[in-house]
Amino acid sequence: MDNSPIKVLFIDDDEDDYILTRYWFSEFHVADCELEWVNNYEAARNAIARHQHDVYLVDYRLGPHNGLELLREAIANGCSSPIILLTGQGDWEIDIEAMKAGAADYLEKSQLTAPLLERSIRYAIERKQTEQKIREQAALLDVATDAIFVRDLDDKILFWNKAAESLYGWKKEEVINKKTRSLWHEKHPSKVQEALSVLMKNGSWEGELQQKTKSGKEIIVESRWTLVHEFGNKAQSFLVVNTDITQKKQLEAQFLRAQRLESIGTLASGIAHDLNNILAPILMTAQLLEAQVHDERSRRLLPILITNTKRGANLVKQVLSFTRGLEGDRTILQLKHLIIEIQQIIRETFPKSIEVSTQISQNLWTVSGDATQLHQVLMNLCVNARDAMPNGGTLKISAENLLIDENYAKMHIEAQVGHHIVITVTDTGIGIKSEILDRIFDPFFTTKRLNKGTGLGLSTVLGIIKSHGGFINVCSEQRKGSQFKVYLPAQDAAETIEEEDQRLPSGQGELILVVDDEAAIRDVTKTSLESHNYKAMTASDGIEAIALYAEHRDEISLVLTDMVMPSMDGITTIRTLRKINPDVKIIAVSGLTSTDKVNTAYDMGIKAFLSKPYTASQLLQIISTVQKI
């Protein structure tokens, strides 16, 4: 208690009792009290409502009312100060009712003395202060955001705060005296046993635990344990403070995945230039051979080589686009061409034990999509079908038009009302187990043996189809096969047909300086130019290019330079050429189409940009365009 006097309100309708009580107060040895007096029920009720007193001494008899009624009313209205009821001789039933109603004490008037009254007031104040501290501490535990509970060494729960209710889902009444192992199962029980050993040895332990809530949700908690003596009549128990770090762990995992993607992007960017340098001469050489070979098998295989080299180049661009967060190029496509191309590749590369057939509806609608990505979707589905038929079987690819109406859309949650193209890939393979059918599109989930699959194929398929506004349905039966149906929104537009490499523009003997550190690219580009009435001169780096240009400035019509080279890079080469001749016509070439680098090159005065690998048609067209500038 502090040193300020205790304010006591005496409520009694007998003035003689007030005078006697005032005399007793003057004999108090320890308590310093200030006494006030009211003599009726109404005045007492108003005084209590003002909450200005520390203790109330209430006589049971108050005219037409009684002190028990006043006690109940005061507590109901929020009175927190202790109330001591004064009763007549032998009124035990009243005393019991008073304690039930919340009285701090009851005193029998006939036995009352100054020491007894002083002790009762002091104890009532001290008990109230102790109760207030306990309530404050309990309130602090309940407003804490951490789950706090107490377990005895037999694993029974003795205390459970509000945050624990929120985190785990169990109410206090459901868990008290229950064992935690009956409520949830630790993912790593051995870790809990180790923690108990450390706790008994050191008096505390902290670490991470993986648990489950009432609803079955898996959570990760940062747990701190402290040994406690004599809690809840138990000789030893321990306080547990658990912080939910599930979201934090998920964010950390996302951050690590983002870092890995960034590393993949850096790696992809680093190898893209070399990979495109490999693809460029293959593509241009194949196009040159097309005009020179005449046997039927070569004329049938060369278009496949050219098409798939282009596809490889597009895949490199797709990987770069993915790592940079860009979307693929969308054009109006006729899917029957993709299916026919896929069929041709399958027949050339799949085991002969797999019979391939296609069925494409007449007047198939078009779709808006990225040809490379949709090619990847079909190849992934066909490769999975091949792997599901190790002993051979039938692979069927079909495509048809479908008008999805409201009834169909209601039965398929991902479907949208409108015109669609449905591509169905069916196999007669081993099928998919029903228990894993819902997981086959999860990233990294695979049923293939180690090093036989990454688990990214179907998740990539789903991602591509969703990005195109479509959806996928799967049905499968073990030992009978699987069927994947891909739905893509149809377009009311004609197919965008890529112009064939016909009527290629030819030169009139102009001299082109080709600058590239890859000998194969220099040679095939020189051959392509010379095959179409151009002259070509080559340089292996920027330094050699500057020397040749300075010597043949008046003869060189145009410079074709790579952007990434040793000794002197493309930017420095362009800048130096522009100093020699501000009017020089330059086409920049690169397999790394960084927007910043391209913009820098344009700012320096290049006339056009050509992305590797390029076809002879693209090369000749862009040279023809630049020469007209």
C-alpha positions as CSV (number, residue, x, y, z in Angstrom):
1,M,0.0,0.0,0.0
2,D,1.2,3.6,-0.6
3,N,1.3,6.3,2.0
4,S,-1.9,8.1,1.0
5,P,-4.8,7.7,3.5
6,I,-7.4,5.0,2.8
7,K,-10.8,6.6,2.0
8,V,-13.6,4.7,3.6
9,L,-17.3,5.3,3.2
10,F,-19.5,4.1,6.1
11,I,-23.1,3.3,5.1
12,D,-25.4,3.0,8.1
13,D,-28.7,4.6,9.1
14,D,-27.8,4.7,12.8
15,E,-25.7,7.7,13.8
16,D,-24.6,6.1,17.0
17,D,-22.9,3.3,15.0
18,Y,-21.2,6.0,12.9
19,I,-19.8,7.7,16.1
20,L,-18.6,4.4,17.5
21,T,-16.9,3.5,14.2
22,R,-15.3,6.9,14.0
23,Y,-13.8,6.3,17.5
24,W,-12.4,2.9,16.4
25,F,-10.8,4.5,13.4
26,S,-9.0,6.9,15.7
27,E,-7.4,3.8,17.5
28,F,-6.0,2.3,14.3
29,H,-2.2,1.7,14.7
30,V,-1.2,1.0,11.0
31,A,-3.9,2.0,8.6
32,D,-4.3,5.8,8.0
33,C,-8.0,6.1,7.1
34,E,-10.4,8.9,6.2
35,L,-14.0,8.1,7.2
36,E,-17.1,9.5,5.5
37,W,-20.7,8.6,6.4
38,V,-24.0,8.4,4.5
39,N,-27.2,7.2,6.2
40,N,-29.5,5.9,3.5
41,Y,-29.6,3.6,0.5
42,E,-30.0,6.3,-2.2
43,A,-27.2,8.4,-1.0
44,A,-24.9,5.3,-0.7
45,R,-25.8,4.3,-4.3
46,N,-24.9,7.8,-5.6
47,A,-21.6,7.9,-3.6
48,I,-20.5,4.5,-4.8
49,A,-21.3,5.4,-8.4
50,R,-18.7,8.3,-8.1
51,H,-15.9,5.7,-7.4
52,Q,-14.1,8.1,-4.9
53,H,-13.6,5.6,-2.1
54,D,-11.1,2.8,-1.4
55,V,-13.4,0.7,0.9
56,Y,-17.1,0.6,1.7
57,L,-18.4,-0.5,5.1
58,V,-22.1,-1.4,4.5
59,D,-24.6,-2.2,7.3
60,Y,-27.1,-4.9,6.3
61,R,-30.1,-3.0,7.6
62,L,-30.8,0.2,5.6
63,G,-34.5,1.0,6.1
64,P,-36.7,-0.5,3.4
65,H,-33.7,-1.8,1.6
66,N,-30.7,-3.9,2.8
67,G,-26.9,-3.9,2.4
68,L,-26.9,-7.1,0.4
69,E,-29.1,-5.5,-2.3
70,L,-26.7,-2.5,-2.4
71,L,-23.7,-4.9,-2.6
72,R,-25.1,-6.7,-5.6
73,E,-26.1,-3.5,-7.3
74,A,-22.7,-1.8,-6.8
75,I,-20.8,-4.8,-8.2
76,A,-23.2,-5.1,-11.1
77,N,-22.5,-1.4,-11.9
78,G,-18.7,-1.9,-12.0
79,C,-17.6,-1.2,-8.4
80,S,-14.1,-2.5,-8.0
81,S,-13.3,-1.3,-4.5
82,P,-13.8,-3.9,-1.7
83,I,-17.1,-3.9,0.2
84,I,-17.3,-5.2,3.8
85,L,-20.8,-6.2,5.0
86,L,-21.7,-5.5,8.6
87,T,-24.3,-8.0,9.9
88,G,-26.2,-8.6,13.1
89,Q,-25.5,-11.5,15.5
90,G,-25.8,-15.0,14.0
91,D,-26.9,-14.0,10.5
92,W,-24.8,-16.8,8.9
93,E,-27.1,-17.2,5.8
94,I,-26.7,-13.5,5.1
95,D,-22.9,-13.7,5.5
96,I,-22.7,-16.7,3.0
97,E,-24.9,-14.8,0.5
98,A,-22.7,-11.7,0.9
99,M,-19.5,-13.7,0.1
100,K,-21.2,-15.3,-2.9
101,A,-22.3,-11.9,-4.1
102,G,-18.7,-10.6,-4.0
103,A,-18.2,-9.1,-0.5
104,A,-14.5,-8.7,0.5
105,D,-15.4,-9.7,4.1
106,Y,-18.3,-9.8,6.6
107,L,-18.1,-8.6,10.2
108,E,-20.4,-9.3,13.1
109,K,-21.3,-6.0,14.8
110,S,-21.6,-7.5,18.3
111,Q,-18.0,-8.9,18.0
112,L,-16.5,-5.8,16.3
113,T,-13.3,-4.1,17.8
114,A,-10.9,-1.5,16.5
115,P,-8.1,-4.1,15.7
116,L,-10.5,-6.4,14.0
117,L,-11.9,-3.6,11.8
118,E,-8.5,-2.3,11.0
119,R,-7.2,-5.8,10.0
120,S,-10.3,-6.4,7.8
121,I,-9.8,-3.1,6.0
122,R,-6.1,-3.7,5.4
123,Y,-6.6,-7.3,4.2
124,A,-9.4,-6.3,1.9
125,I,-7.2,-3.6,0.3
126,E,-4.2,-5.9,-0.1
127,R,-6.3,-8.7,-1.5
128,K,-7.9,-6.3,-4.0
129,Q,-4.4,-5.0,-5.1
130,T,-3.2,-8.6,-5.5
131,E,-6.2,-9.6,-7.5
132,Q,-5.7,-6.5,-9.7
133,K,-2.1,-7.5,-10.4
134,I,-3.1,-11.0,-11.3
135,R,-5.8,-9.7,-13.6
136,E,-3.3,-7.3,-15.2
137,Q,-0.8,-10.1,-15.7
138,A,-3.5,-12.5,-17.1
139,A,-4.7,-9.7,-19.4
140,L,-1.1,-9.2,-20.6
141,L,-0.9,-12.9,-21.4
142,D,-4.2,-12.8,-23.3
143,V,-3.3,-9.7,-25.4
144,A,0.1,-11.2,-26.2
145,T,0.3,-12.1,-29.9
146,D,2.4,-15.2,-29.0
147,A,0.7,-18.5,-28.1
148,I,1.5,-19.0,-24.4
149,F,0.7,-22.2,-22.5
150,V,2.1,-24.2,-19.6
151,R,2.7,-28.0,-19.8
152,D,3.6,-30.3,-17.0
153,L,6.3,-33.0,-17.4
154,D,3.6,-35.5,-18.3
155,D,2.6,-33.3,-21.3
156,K,-0.7,-32.1,-19.8
157,I,-1.7,-28.5,-20.5
158,L,-2.2,-26.4,-17.3
159,F,-2.6,-22.9,-18.8
160,W,-3.7,-21.7,-22.3
161,N,-4.0,-18.0,-23.4
162,K,-6.1,-16.3,-26.0
163,A,-3.4,-16.2,-28.7
164,A,-3.0,-20.0,-28.3
165,E,-6.7,-20.3,-29.0
166,S,-6.3,-18.2,-32.1
167,L,-3.2,-20.0,-33.4
168,Y,-4.3,-23.6,-32.7
169,G,-8.1,-23.3,-32.9
170,W,-8.8,-25.1,-29.6
171,K,-10.6,-23.2,-26.8
172,K,-9.2,-23.2,-23.3
173,E,-11.9,-25.6,-22.0
174,E,-11.0,-28.1,-24.7
175,V,-7.3,-28.3,-23.9
176,I,-6.8,-27.9,-20.1
177,N,-5.5,-31.2,-18.7
178,K,-5.2,-32.6,-22.2
179,K,-1.9,-33.8,-23.6
180,T,-0.5,-32.0,-26.6
181,R,0.3,-35.2,-28.4
182,S,-3.4,-36.0,-28.4
183,L,-4.1,-32.5,-29.9
184,W,-1.4,-32.4,-32.5
185,H,1.5,-34.5,-33.7
186,E,4.9,-33.0,-33.9
187,K,6.4,-33.5,-37.4
188,H,9.7,-34.5,-35.8
189,P,9.1,-36.2,-32.4
190,S,12.8,-36.9,-31.9
191,K,13.4,-33.1,-31.9
192,V,10.9,-32.7,-29.1
193,Q,12.6,-35.4,-27.0
194,E,15.9,-33.6,-27.5
195,A,14.3,-30.3,-26.5
196,L,13.0,-31.9,-23.3
197,S,16.5,-33.2,-22.4
198,V,18.0,-29.7,-23.0
199,L,15.2,-28.1,-20.9
200,M,15.8,-30.4,-17.9
201,K,19.6,-29.8,-18.2
202,N,19.7,-26.1,-18.8
203,G,16.3,-24.9,-17.6
204,S,15.4,-23.5,-21.1
205,W,15.3,-24.4,-24.8
206,E,14.4,-22.7,-28.0
207,G,14.1,-23.8,-31.6
208,E,11.7,-24.3,-34.5
209,L,8.8,-26.9,-34.4
210,Q,6.4,-28.1,-37.2
211,Q,2.9,-28.7,-35.8
212,K,-0.7,-28.9,-36.9
213,T,-3.7,-26.9,-35.8
214,K,-7.2,-28.2,-35.0
215,S,-8.2,-27.8,-38.7
216,G,-5.2,-29.8,-39.8
217,K,-3.3,-26.8,-41.1
218,E,0.5,-27.2,-40.9
219,I,2.3,-24.4,-39.1
220,I,5.9,-23.6,-38.2
221,V,6.5,-22.0,-34.8
222,E,9.5,-20.5,-33.1
223,S,9.2,-22.1,-29.7
224,R,10.8,-21.0,-26.3
225,W,10.6,-23.3,-23.3
226,T,11.3,-22.2,-19.7
227,L,11.3,-24.6,-16.7
228,V,8.8,-23.4,-13.9
229,H,8.6,-24.7,-10.3
230,E,5.3,-25.1,-8.5
231,F,2.7,-24.1,-11.1
232,G,-0.9,-25.4,-10.7
233,N,0.0,-27.7,-7.8
234,K,2.6,-29.3,-9.9
235,A,6.2,-29.7,-8.7
236,Q,7.7,-29.0,-12.1
237,S,6.2,-27.7,-15.4
238,F,7.4,-25.5,-18.2
239,L,6.2,-22.4,-19.9
240,V,5.9,-22.5,-23.7
241,V,5.9,-19.3,-25.8
242,N,5.2,-20.1,-29.5
243,T,5.5,-17.5,-32.3
244,D,3.9,-18.4,-35.6
245,I,6.6,-18.0,-38.3
246,T,4.8,-20.0,-41.1
247,Q,4.3,-16.9,-43.2
248,K,7.9,-15.7,-42.5
249,K,9.2,-19.1,-43.7
250,Q,7.1,-19.0,-46.8
251,L,8.4,-15.5,-47.6
252,E,11.9,-16.8,-47.0
253,A,11.3,-19.7,-49.4
254,Q,9.8,-17.3,-52.0
255,F,12.8,-15.0,-51.6
256,L,15.2,-18.0,-52.1
257,R,13.1,-19.1,-55.1
258,A,13.4,-15.5,-56.5
259,Q,17.1,-15.6,-55.9
260,R,17.3,-18.9,-57.7
261,L,15.3,-17.5,-60.6
262,E,17.5,-14.5,-60.7
263,S,20.5,-16.8,-60.9
264,I,18.8,-18.8,-63.6
265,G,18.2,-15.6,-65.5
266,T,21.8,-14.5,-65.1
267,L,22.9,-18.0,-66.3
268,A,20.5,-18.0,-69.2
269,S,21.5,-14.5,-70.3
270,G,25.1,-15.6,-70.1
271,I,24.7,-18.6,-72.3
272,A,22.1,-17.2,-74.7
273,H,24.7,-15.4,-76.8
274,D,26.8,-18.6,-77.3
275,L,23.7,-20.7,-77.9
276,N,22.4,-18.3,-80.5
277,N,25.8,-18.3,-82.1
278,I,25.5,-22.1,-82.4
279,L,22.0,-22.0,-83.9
280,A,22.7,-19.1,-86.3
281,P,25.1,-21.0,-88.6
282,I,23.0,-24.2,-88.4
283,L,19.9,-22.3,-89.6
284,M,21.6,-20.4,-92.4
285,T,23.6,-23.4,-93.6
286,A,20.4,-25.5,-93.7
287,Q,18.7,-22.8,-95.8
288,L,21.7,-22.7,-98.2
289,L,21.6,-26.5,-98.5
290,E,17.9,-26.4,-99.3
291,A,18.7,-25.0,-102.7
292,Q,21.5,-27.5,-103.3
293,V,20.2,-30.9,-102.3
294,H,17.9,-32.9,-104.5
295,D,17.4,-36.3,-103.0
296,E,13.9,-36.9,-101.5
297,R,14.9,-37.8,-98.0
298,S,17.2,-34.7,-97.6
299,R,14.5,-32.4,-99.0
300,R,12.1,-33.9,-96.4
301,L,14.4,-33.6,-93.5
302,L,15.9,-30.2,-94.1
303,P,12.6,-28.3,-93.5
304,I,12.4,-30.2,-90.1
305,L,15.9,-29.1,-89.3
306,I,15.2,-25.5,-90.2
307,T,11.9,-25.4,-88.4
308,N,13.3,-26.9,-85.2
309,T,16.4,-24.7,-85.3
310,K,14.0,-21.7,-85.4
311,R,12.0,-23.4,-82.6
312,G,15.2,-23.7,-80.6
313,A,16.0,-20.0,-81.1
314,N,12.5,-19.2,-80.0
315,L,12.8,-21.4,-76.9
316,V,16.0,-19.5,-75.9
317,K,14.0,-16.2,-76.3
318,Q,11.2,-17.8,-74.2
319,V,13.6,-18.7,-71.4
320,L,15.0,-15.2,-71.4
321,S,11.5,-13.8,-71.5
322,F,10.5,-15.9,-68.5
323,T,13.5,-14.9,-66.5
324,R,12.8,-11.2,-67.3
325,G,9.1,-11.5,-66.6
326,L,8.0,-10.8,-70.2
327,E,5.1,-12.4,-72.2
328,G,5.6,-14.3,-75.4
329,D,4.5,-12.8,-78.8
330,R,0.8,-13.5,-79.5
331,T,-0.4,-14.0,-83.1
332,I,-3.5,-15.5,-84.7
333,L,-2.7,-19.2,-85.1
334,Q,-4.2,-22.2,-86.9
335,L,-3.5,-25.1,-84.6
336,K,-3.7,-27.7,-87.3
337,H,-0.3,-26.7,-88.6
338,L,1.2,-27.2,-85.1
339,I,-0.4,-30.6,-84.8
340,I,0.8,-31.7,-88.2
341,E,4.3,-30.6,-87.3
342,I,4.2,-32.4,-84.0
343,Q,3.0,-35.5,-85.7
344,Q,5.9,-35.4,-88.1
345,I,8.4,-35.0,-85.3
346,I,6.9,-37.8,-83.3
347,R,7.0,-40.2,-86.3
348,E,10.7,-39.4,-86.8
349,T,11.8,-39.6,-83.1
350,F,9.3,-41.8,-81.1
351,P,9.7,-45.6,-80.9
352,K,8.1,-47.4,-83.8
353,S,6.1,-49.4,-81.3
354,I,3.9,-46.3,-80.7
355,E,1.3,-45.7,-83.4
356,V,0.4,-42.1,-83.9
357,S,-2.8,-40.7,-85.4
358,T,-4.4,-37.3,-85.8
359,Q,-7.9,-36.2,-86.3
360,I,-8.5,-32.5,-87.1
361,S,-12.0,-31.1,-87.7
362,Q,-12.7,-29.3,-90.9
363,N,-12.8,-25.5,-90.6
364,L,-11.0,-25.5,-87.3
365,W,-11.2,-22.0,-85.7
366,T,-8.0,-20.0,-84.9
367,V,-6.6,-19.0,-81.5
368,S,-4.5,-16.1,-80.3
369,G,-1.3,-17.5,-78.9
370,D,2.4,-17.9,-78.8
371,A,3.3,-20.6,-81.3
372,T,6.5,-21.7,-79.5
373,Q,4.7,-22.0,-76.1
374,L,1.8,-24.0,-77.6
375,H,4.3,-26.2,-79.4
376,Q,5.9,-26.8,-76.0
377,V,2.5,-27.7,-74.5
378,L,1.8,-30.3,-77.2
379,M,5.3,-31.8,-77.0
380,N,5.2,-32.1,-73.2
381,L,1.9,-33.9,-73.4
382,C,3.1,-36.2,-76.2
383,V,6.4,-37.0,-74.4
384,N,4.4,-37.9,-71.2
385,A,2.2,-40.1,-73.3
386,R,5.3,-41.8,-74.8
387,D,6.7,-42.4,-71.4
388,A,3.4,-43.9,-70.2
389,M,3.7,-46.5,-73.0
390,P,7.1,-48.2,-72.5
391,N,5.9,-51.3,-74.4
392,G,4.2,-49.4,-77.2
393,G,0.6,-48.3,-77.8
394,T,-1.5,-45.7,-79.5
395,L,-1.1,-42.0,-79.3
396,K,-3.9,-39.9,-80.8
397,I,-4.1,-36.2,-81.2
398,S,-7.4,-34.6,-82.1
399,A,-8.6,-31.0,-82.5
400,E,-12.2,-29.8,-82.8
401,N,-14.4,-26.7,-82.3
402,L,-16.5,-26.4,-79.2
403,L,-19.1,-23.8,-78.1
404,I,-19.1,-23.7,-74.3
405,D,-22.6,-22.7,-73.1
406,E,-23.7,-21.6,-69.6
407,N,-24.6,-25.1,-68.6
408,Y,-21.2,-26.5,-69.5
409,A,-19.5,-23.5,-67.8
410,K,-21.5,-24.2,-64.6
411,M,-20.2,-27.8,-64.6
412,H,-16.6,-26.8,-65.1
413,I,-15.5,-24.0,-62.8
414,E,-12.6,-22.8,-65.0
415,A,-14.6,-22.7,-68.2
416,Q,-15.9,-19.5,-69.8
417,V,-18.9,-19.2,-72.1
418,G,-17.8,-18.8,-75.7
419,H,-16.1,-20.5,-78.7
420,H,-13.1,-22.8,-77.9
421,I,-10.7,-25.1,-79.6
422,V,-10.3,-28.5,-77.8
423,I,-7.1,-30.4,-78.4
424,T,-7.2,-33.9,-77.0
425,V,-4.1,-36.0,-76.4
426,T,-5.0,-39.7,-75.7
427,D,-2.7,-42.6,-74.9
428,T,-3.2,-46.3,-74.1
429,G,-0.5,-46.3,-71.4
430,I,-0.3,-47.3,-67.8
431,G,-2.6,-44.5,-66.6
432,I,-2.4,-42.3,-63.5
433,K,-3.3,-43.4,-60.0
434,S,-6.4,-41.7,-58.7
435,E,-4.7,-40.6,-55.5
436,I,-2.1,-38.6,-57.3
437,L,-4.3,-37.3,-60.2
438,D,-4.9,-34.0,-58.4
439,R,-1.2,-33.4,-57.9
440,I,0.2,-34.0,-61.4
441,F,0.2,-30.2,-62.2
442,D,2.1,-29.3,-59.0
443,P,5.6,-28.0,-59.6
444,F,8.4,-30.6,-59.1
445,F,5.9,-33.4,-58.6
446,T,6.9,-36.4,-60.7
447,T,6.3,-40.2,-60.6
448,K,9.4,-40.8,-62.9
449,R,12.6,-42.2,-61.6
450,L,15.5,-40.0,-60.4
451,N,17.1,-38.1,-63.3
452,K,14.2,-39.1,-65.5
453,G,12.0,-36.1,-64.9
454,T,12.1,-32.7,-63.2
455,G,8.3,-32.5,-62.4
456,L,8.1,-29.1,-64.3
457,G,6.6,-30.4,-67.5
458,L,2.9,-30.4,-66.6
459,S,3.2,-27.3,-64.3
460,T,4.6,-25.5,-67.3
461,V,1.8,-26.8,-69.5
462,L,-0.8,-25.5,-67.1
463,G,0.9,-22.2,-66.7
464,I,1.0,-21.7,-70.5
465,I,-2.6,-22.7,-71.0
466,K,-3.8,-20.4,-68.2
467,S,-1.8,-17.5,-69.6
468,H,-3.7,-18.1,-72.9
469,G,-7.0,-17.9,-71.1
470,G,-7.7,-21.7,-71.3
471,F,-8.0,-24.7,-69.0
472,I,-7.2,-28.4,-68.9
473,N,-9.3,-31.5,-68.0
474,V,-7.7,-34.8,-67.3
475,C,-9.2,-38.3,-67.0
476,S,-7.2,-41.5,-66.5
477,E,-7.7,-45.1,-65.7
478,Q,-4.9,-47.4,-64.6
479,R,-3.7,-49.9,-67.3
480,K,-6.1,-48.3,-69.8
481,G,-4.5,-44.9,-70.5
482,S,-4.9,-41.2,-70.0
483,Q,-6.6,-38.3,-71.9
484,F,-5.6,-34.7,-71.6
485,K,-8.1,-32.1,-73.0
486,V,-6.7,-28.6,-73.6
487,Y,-9.3,-25.9,-74.1
488,L,-8.3,-22.6,-75.7
489,P,-10.5,-19.6,-76.5
490,A,-11.1,-19.3,-80.2
491,Q,-10.7,-16.1,-82.2
492,D,-13.0,-14.6,-84.9
493,A,-10.0,-13.8,-87.1
494,A,-8.0,-15.2,-90.0
495,E,-4.7,-17.0,-89.4
496,T,-1.5,-14.9,-89.4
497,I,0.5,-16.7,-92.0
498,E,4.3,-16.1,-91.9
499,E,5.6,-15.3,-95.3
500,E,7.8,-18.0,-96.9
501,D,11.3,-17.3,-97.8
502,Q,10.5,-16.4,-101.5
503,R,11.7,-13.6,-103.7
504,L,14.6,-12.8,-101.5
505,P,16.0,-9.4,-102.2
506,S,19.4,-9.5,-103.9
507,G,22.2,-7.0,-103.9
508,Q,23.9,-5.2,-106.8
509,G,27.5,-6.0,-105.8
510,E,27.5,-3.8,-102.6
511,L,30.3,-4.6,-100.1
512,I,29.1,-5.6,-96.6
513,L,31.5,-5.7,-93.6
514,V,30.5,-8.6,-91.3
515,V,31.9,-8.3,-87.8
516,D,31.5,-11.3,-85.4
517,D,33.9,-13.2,-83.1
518,E,32.3,-16.6,-84.2
519,A,34.0,-17.9,-87.3
520,A,30.9,-20.1,-88.2
521,I,28.6,-17.1,-88.2
522,R,31.1,-15.0,-90.2
523,D,31.4,-17.7,-92.8
524,V,27.8,-18.6,-93.3
525,T,26.7,-14.9,-93.3
526,K,29.4,-14.2,-96.0
527,T,28.2,-17.2,-98.0
528,S,24.5,-16.1,-97.8
529,L,25.4,-12.6,-98.9
530,E,27.5,-13.7,-101.8
531,S,24.8,-16.2,-102.9
532,H,22.5,-13.1,-103.3
533,N,24.8,-10.8,-105.3
534,Y,26.5,-9.1,-102.4
535,K,30.2,-8.9,-101.7
536,A,31.3,-9.6,-98.1
537,M,34.3,-8.8,-95.9
538,T,34.7,-10.2,-92.4
539,A,36.3,-9.1,-89.2
540,S,36.7,-11.2,-86.0
541,D,36.5,-8.3,-83.5
542,G,36.0,-4.6,-83.3
543,I,39.7,-3.7,-83.6
544,E,40.0,-5.6,-86.9
545,A,36.7,-4.1,-88.1
546,I,38.0,-0.5,-87.4
547,A,41.2,-1.2,-89.4
548,L,39.3,-2.7,-92.4
549,Y,36.7,0.1,-92.4
550,A,39.4,2.8,-92.3
551,E,41.1,1.1,-95.3
552,H,38.0,0.4,-97.3
553,R,35.7,3.2,-96.2
554,D,34.6,4.3,-99.6
555,E,33.9,0.8,-100.8
556,I,31.9,-0.5,-97.7
557,S,28.2,0.1,-98.1
558,L,27.0,-1.3,-94.7
559,V,28.5,-2.7,-91.5
560,L,26.8,-5.7,-89.8
561,T,28.3,-6.0,-86.3
562,D,27.8,-8.2,-83.3
563,M,27.2,-6.5,-79.9
564,V,29.1,-8.9,-77.7
565,M,32.7,-9.4,-78.7
566,P,36.1,-9.7,-76.9
567,S,38.8,-7.0,-77.2
568,M,36.3,-4.3,-78.3
569,D,32.6,-4.7,-77.8
570,G,29.9,-3.7,-80.3
571,I,29.0,-0.4,-78.6
572,T,32.7,0.8,-78.7
573,T,33.0,-0.4,-82.3
574,I,29.8,1.5,-83.4
575,R,31.0,4.6,-81.6
576,T,34.5,4.5,-83.3
577,L,32.9,3.8,-86.8
578,R,30.6,6.8,-86.3
579,K,33.7,9.0,-85.5
580,I,35.4,7.8,-88.7
581,N,32.2,8.3,-90.8
582,P,29.1,9.9,-89.1
583,D,26.9,8.6,-92.1
584,V,28.0,5.0,-91.9
585,K,25.1,2.5,-92.0
586,I,25.3,0.0,-89.2
587,I,23.0,-3.0,-88.3
588,A,23.6,-4.2,-84.8
589,V,23.3,-8.0,-84.1
590,S,23.0,-9.9,-80.8
591,G,21.6,-12.9,-79.2
592,L,21.0,-10.9,-76.0
593,T,18.3,-8.4,-76.8
594,S,18.7,-6.2,-73.8
595,T,16.4,-3.3,-74.2
596,D,18.9,-0.9,-72.6
597,K,21.7,-2.0,-74.9
598,V,19.5,-1.8,-78.0
599,N,18.3,1.6,-77.0
600,T,21.9,2.7,-76.5
601,A,22.9,1.4,-79.9
602,Y,20.0,3.3,-81.5
603,D,20.9,6.4,-79.7
604,M,24.4,6.1,-81.2
605,G,23.0,6.0,-84.7
606,I,22.5,2.4,-85.8
607,K,19.9,1.9,-88.5
608,A,18.4,-1.4,-87.4
609,F,18.8,-4.3,-85.0
610,L,18.9,-8.0,-85.9
611,S,18.3,-10.7,-83.3
612,K,20.4,-14.0,-83.5
613,P,19.9,-16.5,-84.9
614,Y,18.5,-15.0,-88.1
615,T,17.4,-16.5,-91.3
616,A,18.9,-15.5,-94.7
617,S,15.5,-13.9,-95.5
618,Q,15.6,-11.8,-92.3
619,L,19.2,-10.8,-93.1
620,L,18.6,-9.8,-96.7
621,Q,15.3,-8.0,-95.9
622,I,16.9,-5.9,-93.2
623,I,19.9,-5.0,-95.4
624,S,17.6,-4.1,-98.2
625,T,15.5,-1.9,-95.9
626,V,18.6,-0.1,-94.4
627,Q,20.1,0.6,-97.8
628,K,16.9,2.5,-98.8
629,I,17.2,4.8,-95.8
